Amino acid sequence: AAEFGGGGHPTAASATIKEMGLAEAQARLVKVLQETVRPKRTARDVMVYPVKSLEPDQSLEEAEAILARYNVSTLPVVREGKVVGLISKQVVDRAIHHGLHRSPVREYMSTEFLSVSPDEGFRRVQEIVIGQNQPLLPVIEKGELRGTISMADVVRELQEEMLKSPNGPLALGEQPLYARKRMIAKLMEERLPPRIFNLLRDLGQVGDEVGYSVYVVGGFVRDLLMGVENFDLDIVVEGDGIQFAEAVEQKMVCRIRSHKKFGTAVILFPDHLKVDVATARIEYYDSPAALPTVERGSIKMDLYRRDFTINTLAVQLNDRTFGELIDFFGGVKDIKDKVIRVLHNLSFVEDPTRMFRAIRFEQRLGFYIAKHTQGLMKNAVKTGFMDRLSGGRIFSEVVLILQEDNPAPSLRRMKDFDLLRFLHPSIRFDAEAEALFERIHHVLSWFDLLFLEERYERWLIYFYGLIDSLKPAEIEALCEHLALNPKQRRRVIEGRRRADQVLLEFYSWIQRGLEPKRSEIFAILHPLSTEEKLFMMAKTTQKPTRRFISLYFTQLKDVKPLLKGADVIEMGVRPGPAVRKILNDLLKARMDGLLTTRQDEVEFVERRQHSG
């Protein structure tokens, strides 16, 4: 259009021709088109061939040598002419660092990748290589590998286009290939309570004042996009996290607890709101399953160390870019597709506890673990990396799973991935165990609806269910292996023993056709913890036993005599054990319906005095 005095933009333009006839204008247009319009670029024009590849059964040591010899960063893995995976120099180097040089390439290659045909347009090639961060793109025709396109190939082609374009560098910026950043400030304002939204704004402004970039990250951002309420605020600072927290303390009504060793702080507000602050950091693992070594890094490095793509999202809080969603690793797409995906192929080698977290997120969010990620999990179990994990770290992850509303599906998945044996070889999650877990779920739902405001530890009740088939000696061995602290160990071992004893006692009453008094039910159940009683209610198949426990919670547990110790002493009873015994007798009589009023209790005490 510019050739004819017109204008517009790259996708639409026009011109009005006044000083040229139709035939002349047509001839001129054809000439201009021939000079300026270039044929559509395709994958065939950009791809590199012939292609060097690896075979699935070649060792990582061989892969390292080939990658170095040809100075490439990623190679396709080919079996019988078909591309079955991609493996990068980064993965190979890290695997060898962990002593896996003899492992086959197939165990650590990426099996989830896109490919194109030779006739695919260059625009699609850009979207995959740059937009979806796939470092090597196989070009396949009739099932056979014809060539590959690397990130360097795409960048080189873009540079050539830029130089040929009349607009120069501006031509590349007109249409973004793939939105890795977008503004969600309006969404935040709509979905967050004003208290949370305003606090995030204030935190960003403090970041501006101290010169740090400030982000809210992780599960908060994930749940915000999903429309799930989550006010657990994790803040990452590109700078000094503790210094940032101290600046917040000076500006707002709050107090902080800092941990200089880790560069972290907790900000506590009077309304019980808590904000966790961390310095942006990078982690690396000196050996498989070891705890990570941490160094200061950028926001991208900080997000890369996280477990799954859905947890790598960040929102910048600084005033100029408040509400900018940052997605380095395709987390938004995986949330949309409901996929749990690791960031790299050695994720479970470096931290096998991520397998438990993958299962927990899968079940909690209703997502599914990506096929390739499942393969990496199975391989980590098969190659023995779970054996290097301390029992204490396993226990921490199991507790988190058992704290979920309904952990049975997660236990089923742990069984699928052969993870239960790392708690104890004798643990089984069979049909009987599943039925017990279902009954526990029903009992806890019933108890919660009583609104008794009585706190209990959900994980412990399910833990009783998980170890129900184990013998006492096996339970002790399990507690030792999982490194339970002395208090936890007592609660597990003694709690299980007491629950079994009381169930037998109630069973004996039922077998003899006897109905215990209400005071007897109270005396039997009161010494037990809430967790033990609720587990018994779920475990028993005896309706009378369930009725006894229900009666305890709904009618007996809060019964108290109307008379106090001082009243009894005032009536002439000498202070000491006699007062305690009278109060206990008053309680029993009141529970059994023998006393209803204060006067009844006074007369009861008087009779005891006269008879004593």
C-alpha positions, 0 to 999 in steps of 0.5 A: 500500500505504501508504494501507492501512497497508502498505509495501514499495519502488517495485516491490513492496509489500503491505498486510493489510486487517482493518477493511474489507470486500472491496467497500469495499476494492476501491472504495477501491483504485480511488479510490487508483489513480486519484489516484496512478497516472499514465499511462506517459510516452512519447517523444511526451509529451516530444519537441519539434516542429516540428524545425529540421534541416540538410541534408547538403550545407549548409556548416559555416558555415551550420550554425554560424549556424543553431545560434546562431540557434535557440540549440541544441547539436545538430541532426539532419541530414535528407536527403529526410525521413530523418534521416541524422546528428546534428551538435553545436555543439561539432564545428562550432565545432572544425571551423571553428577548423581552417579547415573552414567551407566543408566540408559537414555530412555530412563531420563529422556523427555517423552512428551514433545511436539513434532511438525511436518516439513510443510508446517509453517514457520509461525507454528515452529516459532510457537513450539520452540519459543512459545512452548520452550521446546529446545529441539523440534523433530521434523517428521514425514511419514513417520520418519525423522527428516530433520530437526530445528533447534532454538538457535535455528529459530533465532537465526531465521528470525534475525534474517527476517528482521534484517529483510523487513522494512521496519527492521527490529519493530517487525518482531515485536508487533505480534507476541508469539506466546503470552508468558506475561499478562496482567491479572490485577483486575482478576485479583481485585475481583477474587480477593478480599479487600484486605488481601488485595490491599496488603499485596499492593502495600507489599509491592510499594514497600518493595519499590521503596527498598529497591527490590522486585517483589512477587507473590508465588506458588499455590496462592497464584495457582488457586487464584487462577482456579477460583479456589480460596487460598490466603497462604501468602508466599512472597519472594523478593529479588534481594534481601528477604529479611531486609524487606520484611524489616521494612514492612515492619516499619511501615505496617502494624505487624511483627516479624520472625526472621531466619538469617540462615535461610534468608526467610522471614514470617510477617505476623499481623494482629488479625492473624494474617501471616505472610511468608517471605523468602529471598529468591534462591537457587537450589542444587543437590550434591547427591540424589535424595539429599537436602538441597544447597541453597544460594541467592538467585533470580525469580526464574531460578527460584521458580525453577527449583519448585516441584511442578509447573502449576506451582511455578507461577508468580505475580509481580507486586511492584507498583509499576507492574502490579498484577503481572502474571509471570509464567516461565514454565507453562504453568497456566496451560497445565492448570487449564489442562489439569496436568501435574508435570515436573520441570525436568527429568531428574526431579524425582532423582533429586527429591523423591518426596515430590512423588508424594506431592504429585499424588497429593496435588493430583487428588486434591485438585482433580488433576492427573499426573502427566504420562511422562511424569508417571514414567519418571516416578516409576523409574525413580522407585525402580532404580532405588532412589526412594531407598536413599530417602530418610524415614522422617521425610517420608513420614512428613509427606504421608502426614500431609496426605493423611490430613486431606479430607479424603486420603483414600484415593491418594493411598490407592495411587501410592499403591499403584506406584509401589510407594507403600512399602517404603513405610513398612513392607507389610502395609497393604491398602487392600479392599478391607483397608479401603473400606476402613478408610471410607468408614473413617471418612464418614465418622469424621464427617459426622463428628465435624457436623456436631460442631463441638469445637473439639480439635483433633488430628485427622492424620493420626486417625487415618494413620491408625487405619493405615497400620491396622493390619500390622502387629505390635512389633511391626508398628514399633519398627515402623515408628522407628523407621519413620523417625516419629518423635517420642510423643508421636510414637506414644500416641501411635503405639499406646493409642492403637493398644488402648483402642483395641482393648476398649473395643474388646471390652465393649464386645464382651459386654455385647456378647454377654447381652449386657448394657453398660450404664451411661457412667460406665461408658463414660469411665471407659471412654473418657481416658482415651484421646478424641482420635482413639475414640473416633478411630474405634467408632470407624473400626468397629462393626458392632452397632452398640459400640458405635452407639456408646461412642456417639452417646459419649460425644453427644451427651456425656463428655460435658456432663458435670455436677452442679455442686463444686468442691467448695460447696461440698466442703461447705457442707462439712466434708473435709478437704482432700480425697473424700471431696474428689470421691463425692464429686465423682459419685455425683457425676456418675449418679447424674449421668445415670439419671439418678440426680437432676437438680442441685437439691438432688445433689445436696441431698445425695451428699447429705445422705453420704455424710449420714451413712459415712 
